[in-house]
Amino acid sequence: MSQPSDSQHIVQLIRALDDPNSDKREAAAVEILEIGEAALTPLFAALQDKSWRVRYYAAWALWQIGHPRSVEPLVHALLHD
């Protein structure tokens, strides 16, 4: 599991979700899932990203992680995007 000091790495992975290369996007998404709950806060922020692709993958990752804290931010993003 990821440590809080790894938040910069998580942010880099989230940015990789917008890479034009689909293999890089998929690899970043899988790594974010492996990090799990430590990725929640950066993923919540990514729901507000200007890129639809980053928002999509952030929502997907939050759904896959399945933490109860994800429900409210996901509903908000759904209603306001």
Rosetta constraint file for C-alpha pairs under 8 A:
AtomPair CA 1 CA 34 HARMONIC 7.33 0.50
AtomPair CA 1 CA 35 HARMONIC 5.33 0.50
AtomPair CA 1 CA 36 HARMONIC 7.14 0.50
AtomPair CA 1 CA 38 HARMONIC 7.55 0.50
AtomPair CA 2 CA 6 HARMONIC 6.25 0.50
AtomPair CA 2 CA 35 HARMONIC 5.42 0.50
AtomPair CA 2 CA 36 HARMONIC 7.84 0.50
AtomPair CA 2 CA 38 HARMONIC 5.98 0.50
AtomPair CA 3 CA 7 HARMONIC 7.68 0.50
AtomPair CA 3 CA 38 HARMONIC 6.95 0.50
AtomPair CA 4 CA 38 HARMONIC 6.90 0.50
AtomPair CA 6 CA 10 HARMONIC 6.47 0.50
AtomPair CA 7 CA 11 HARMONIC 6.24 0.50
AtomPair CA 7 CA 39 HARMONIC 7.62 0.50
AtomPair CA 7 CA 42 HARMONIC 7.54 0.50
AtomPair CA 8 CA 12 HARMONIC 6.27 0.50
AtomPair CA 9 CA 13 HARMONIC 6.25 0.50
AtomPair CA 10 CA 14 HARMONIC 6.22 0.50
AtomPair CA 10 CA 32 HARMONIC 7.05 0.50
AtomPair CA 10 CA 39 HARMONIC 6.41 0.50
AtomPair CA 10 CA 42 HARMONIC 7.03 0.50
AtomPair CA 11 CA 15 HARMONIC 6.25 0.50
AtomPair CA 11 CA 42 HARMONIC 6.38 0.50
AtomPair CA 12 CA 16 HARMONIC 6.24 0.50
AtomPair CA 13 CA 17 HARMONIC 6.68 0.50
AtomPair CA 13 CA 28 HARMONIC 5.27 0.50
AtomPair CA 13 CA 29 HARMONIC 7.57 0.50
AtomPair CA 13 CA 31 HARMONIC 7.75 0.50
AtomPair CA 13 CA 32 HARMONIC 6.97 0.50
AtomPair CA 14 CA 18 HARMONIC 7.71 0.50
AtomPair CA 14 CA 28 HARMONIC 7.12 0.50
AtomPair CA 14 CA 29 HARMONIC 7.87 0.50
AtomPair CA 14 CA 32 HARMONIC 7.88 0.50
AtomPair CA 14 CA 42 HARMONIC 7.89 0.50
AtomPair CA 14 CA 43 HARMONIC 7.41 0.50
AtomPair CA 14 CA 46 HARMONIC 7.21 0.50
AtomPair CA 14 CA 54 HARMONIC 6.87 0.50
AtomPair CA 14 CA 58 HARMONIC 7.45 0.50
AtomPair CA 15 CA 19 HARMONIC 7.42 0.50
AtomPair CA 15 CA 54 HARMONIC 7.16 0.50
AtomPair CA 16 CA 24 HARMONIC 6.76 0.50
AtomPair CA 16 CA 25 HARMONIC 5.84 0.50
AtomPair CA 16 CA 28 HARMONIC 6.15 0.50
AtomPair CA 17 CA 24 HARMONIC 7.51 0.50
AtomPair CA 17 CA 25 HARMONIC 4.57 0.50
AtomPair CA 17 CA 26 HARMONIC 7.58 0.50
AtomPair CA 17 CA 28 HARMONIC 6.29 0.50
AtomPair CA 17 CA 29 HARMONIC 6.85 0.50
AtomPair CA 17 CA 53 HARMONIC 6.84 0.50
AtomPair CA 17 CA 54 HARMONIC 5.45 0.50
AtomPair CA 17 CA 57 HARMONIC 6.61 0.50
AtomPair CA 18 CA 25 HARMONIC 6.72 0.50
AtomPair CA 18 CA 51 HARMONIC 7.18 0.50
AtomPair CA 18 CA 53 HARMONIC 5.79 0.50
AtomPair CA 18 CA 54 HARMONIC 5.56 0.50
AtomPair CA 19 CA 24 HARMONIC 6.58 0.50
AtomPair CA 19 CA 25 HARMONIC 5.97 0.50
AtomPair CA 20 CA 25 HARMONIC 7.83 0.50
AtomPair CA 21 CA 25 HARMONIC 6.50 0.50
AtomPair CA 22 CA 26 HARMONIC 6.11 0.50
AtomPair CA 23 CA 27 HARMONIC 6.12 0.50
AtomPair CA 24 CA 28 HARMONIC 6.13 0.50
AtomPair CA 25 CA 29 HARMONIC 6.19 0.50
AtomPair CA 26 CA 30 HARMONIC 6.21 0.50
AtomPair CA 27 CA 31 HARMONIC 6.21 0.50
AtomPair CA 28 CA 32 HARMONIC 6.13 0.50
AtomPair CA 29 CA 33 HARMONIC 6.33 0.50
AtomPair CA 29 CA 57 HARMONIC 7.10 0.50
AtomPair CA 29 CA 61 HARMONIC 6.86 0.50
AtomPair CA 30 CA 34 HARMONIC 6.36 0.50
AtomPair CA 31 CA 35 HARMONIC 6.35 0.50
AtomPair CA 32 CA 36 HARMONIC 6.51 0.50
AtomPair CA 32 CA 39 HARMONIC 6.63 0.50
AtomPair CA 32 CA 61 HARMONIC 7.18 0.50
AtomPair CA 33 CA 61 HARMONIC 6.31 0.50
AtomPair CA 33 CA 64 HARMONIC 7.22 0.50
AtomPair CA 33 CA 65 HARMONIC 6.36 0.50
AtomPair CA 35 CA 39 HARMONIC 6.22 0.50
AtomPair CA 36 CA 40 HARMONIC 7.38 0.50
AtomPair CA 36 CA 65 HARMONIC 5.94 0.50
AtomPair CA 37 CA 65 HARMONIC 7.07 0.50
AtomPair CA 37 CA 67 HARMONIC 7.22 0.50
AtomPair CA 39 CA 43 HARMONIC 6.06 0.50
AtomPair CA 40 CA 44 HARMONIC 6.08 0.50
AtomPair CA 40 CA 62 HARMONIC 7.01 0.50
AtomPair CA 40 CA 70 HARMONIC 7.48 0.50
AtomPair CA 41 CA 45 HARMONIC 6.45 0.50
AtomPair CA 42 CA 46 HARMONIC 6.17 0.50
AtomPair CA 43 CA 47 HARMONIC 6.46 0.50
AtomPair CA 43 CA 58 HARMONIC 5.37 0.50
AtomPair CA 43 CA 59 HARMONIC 7.66 0.50
AtomPair CA 43 CA 61 HARMONIC 7.82 0.50
AtomPair CA 43 CA 62 HARMONIC 7.02 0.50
AtomPair CA 44 CA 48 HARMONIC 7.67 0.50
AtomPair CA 44 CA 58 HARMONIC 7.47 0.50
AtomPair CA 44 CA 70 HARMONIC 7.72 0.50
AtomPair CA 44 CA 73 HARMONIC 6.46 0.50
AtomPair CA 45 CA 49 HARMONIC 7.23 0.50
AtomPair CA 46 CA 54 HARMONIC 6.51 0.50
AtomPair CA 46 CA 55 HARMONIC 5.89 0.50
AtomPair CA 46 CA 58 HARMONIC 6.04 0.50
AtomPair CA 47 CA 54 HARMONIC 7.38 0.50
AtomPair CA 47 CA 55 HARMONIC 4.63 0.50
AtomPair CA 47 CA 56 HARMONIC 7.73 0.50
AtomPair CA 47 CA 58 HARMONIC 6.06 0.50
AtomPair CA 47 CA 59 HARMONIC 6.69 0.50
AtomPair CA 47 CA 73 HARMONIC 7.90 0.50
AtomPair CA 47 CA 74 HARMONIC 7.90 0.50
AtomPair CA 47 CA 77 HARMONIC 6.50 0.50
AtomPair CA 48 CA 55 HARMONIC 6.69 0.50
AtomPair CA 48 CA 77 HARMONIC 7.68 0.50
AtomPair CA 49 CA 54 HARMONIC 6.45 0.50
AtomPair CA 49 CA 55 HARMONIC 5.99 0.50
AtomPair CA 50 CA 54 HARMONIC 7.91 0.50
AtomPair CA 50 CA 55 HARMONIC 7.84 0.50
AtomPair CA 51 CA 55 HARMONIC 6.42 0.50
AtomPair CA 52 CA 56 HARMONIC 5.99 0.50
AtomPair CA 53 CA 57 HARMONIC 6.17 0.50
AtomPair CA 54 CA 58 HARMONIC 5.92 0.50
AtomPair CA 55 CA 59 HARMONIC 6.12 0.50
AtomPair CA 56 CA 60 HARMONIC 6.15 0.50
AtomPair CA 57 CA 61 HARMONIC 5.95 0.50
AtomPair CA 58 CA 62 HARMONIC 6.13 0.50
AtomPair CA 59 CA 63 HARMONIC 6.15 0.50
AtomPair CA 59 CA 74 HARMONIC 6.57 0.50
AtomPair CA 60 CA 64 HARMONIC 6.16 0.50
AtomPair CA 61 CA 65 HARMONIC 6.06 0.50
AtomPair CA 62 CA 66 HARMONIC 6.16 0.50
AtomPair CA 62 CA 67 HARMONIC 7.36 0.50
AtomPair CA 62 CA 70 HARMONIC 6.14 0.50
AtomPair CA 62 CA 74 HARMONIC 7.96 0.50
AtomPair CA 63 CA 67 HARMONIC 7.80 0.50
AtomPair CA 63 CA 70 HARMONIC 7.39 0.50
AtomPair CA 66 CA 70 HARMONIC 7.10 0.50
AtomPair CA 67 CA 71 HARMONIC 7.79 0.50
AtomPair CA 69 CA 73 HARMONIC 7.80 0.50
AtomPair CA 70 CA 74 HARMONIC 6.06 0.50
AtomPair CA 71 CA 75 HARMONIC 6.13 0.50
AtomPair CA 72 CA 76 HARMONIC 6.11 0.50
AtomPair CA 73 CA 77 HARMONIC 6.10 0.50
AtomPair CA 74 CA 78 HARMONIC 6.12 0.50
AtomPair CA 75 CA 79 HARMONIC 6.18 0.50
AtomPair CA 76 CA 80 HARMONIC 6.01 0.50
AtomPair CA 77 CA 81 HARMONIC 5.61 0.50
